[in-house]
Amino acid sequence: QVQIATSGGGLARPGGSLRLSCAGAGITRSIEHMGWYRQTPGKERELVARKFTYGGADYADSVKGRFLIFRDNALNTVDLQMNNLQPEDTALYFCSVHLLNPPSDFWGQGIQVTVSS
């Protein structure tokens, strides 16, 4: 049974930094990518960043140059380093693991990130 454990987040001031961590357990199939999404009330969940097993990464335009995603393929972990946080980064953040054969997504519990002065 796949289990996703997450930690980090919390409150930061504008310009501050936070780090989110995610670890997958019980994974027996190939992982295509691991990453982070976020959601605010009344809006759809959106991609923040994801890292592919082959090494490539996608970032939302709004976080490019500020957020960095790190992944350890051997440990099935993915971290999101968030720098120069802005109030518009306030959201519930979710870790995602996308498996292959068959394609399927697993989600961790949401982590609240609040950016406020």
C-alpha positions in Angstrom: 0.0 0.0 0.0 1.4 3.3 -1.1 1.8 5.8 1.7 2.9 9.5 1.3 4.3 11.3 4.3 4.7 15.1 4.3 6.2 17.7 6.6 7.2 21.3 6.6 5.2 24.4 5.7 3.8 26.9 8.2 4.0 30.6 8.4 6.5 32.8 6.6 6.9 36.6 6.1 7.1 37.9 2.5 10.6 37.4 1.3 11.1 34.4 3.6 11.7 30.8 3.0 10.1 27.5 3.8 10.8 23.9 2.9 8.4 21.1 2.2 9.4 17.4 2.4 7.7 14.3 1.1 8.5 10.6 1.3 6.8 7.8 -0.4 6.6 4.3 1.1 5.2 1.0 -0.1 6.0 1.8 -3.8 6.5 -1.3 -5.9 6.0 0.1 -9.4 8.1 2.6 -11.4 7.7 6.3 -10.5 7.5 8.6 -13.4 7.5 11.8 -11.4 7.1 13.2 -7.9 6.2 16.8 -7.1 4.1 19.4 -5.4 0.8 21.0 -6.2 -1.1 23.7 -4.4 -4.7 24.7 -4.0 -6.6 27.8 -2.7 -10.3 27.9 -1.8 -12.5 28.1 -4.9 -9.6 27.2 -7.3 -8.4 24.1 -9.0 -5.3 22.3 -7.8 -2.3 23.6 -9.8 1.2 22.2 -10.4 3.9 24.0 -8.5 6.9 21.8 -9.5 7.6 18.1 -10.3 10.8 16.2 -10.9 10.9 13.3 -13.3 12.9 10.1 -12.6 15.1 10.8 -15.7 16.0 14.1 -14.2 13.9 16.7 -15.9 11.7 19.1 -14.0 8.7 21.3 -14.5 8.0 24.5 -12.6 4.9 26.8 -12.7 5.9 30.2 -14.2 4.9 31.9 -11.0 7.6 30.1 -9.0 10.4 29.9 -11.4 13.6 31.4 -10.0 12.2 31.2 -6.4 11.4 27.6 -5.8 13.6 24.6 -6.2 12.6 20.9 -6.3 15.0 18.2 -5.1 14.4 14.5 -5.5 16.1 11.4 -4.2 15.1 8.5 -6.5 16.7 5.9 -4.2 14.8 7.1 -1.1 11.6 8.1 -3.0 11.6 11.6 -1.5 11.0 15.0 -2.9 11.6 18.3 -1.3 10.4 21.8 -2.3 12.6 24.7 -1.2 10.6 27.8 -1.4 12.5 31.1 -1.4 11.3 34.7 -1.6 7.8 33.7 -0.6 5.0 36.0 -1.5 1.4 36.3 -0.2 0.1 34.8 -3.4 2.0 31.6 -2.5 -0.4 31.1 0.4 -2.1 27.8 -0.3 -2.6 24.2 0.8 0.3 22.2 -0.8 0.1 18.6 -1.8 2.8 16.1 -2.6 2.1 13.9 -5.6 3.6 10.6 -6.7 2.8 9.5 -10.3 3.4 5.8 -10.9 3.5 3.8 -14.2 2.0 0.5 -15.3 -0.7 1.4 -14.8 -0.6 5.2 -14.6 -1.9 6.3 -11.2 -1.5 9.2 -8.8 -1.1 9.2 -5.0 -1.4 12.2 -2.8 -0.1 13.2 0.5 -2.1 15.2 3.1 -2.1 18.9 2.4 0.3 21.2 4.1 -0.7 24.7 4.8 1.7 27.4 3.7 0.8 31.0 4.8 2.8 34.0 3.7 1.8 37.1 5.6 3.4 40.1 7.3 
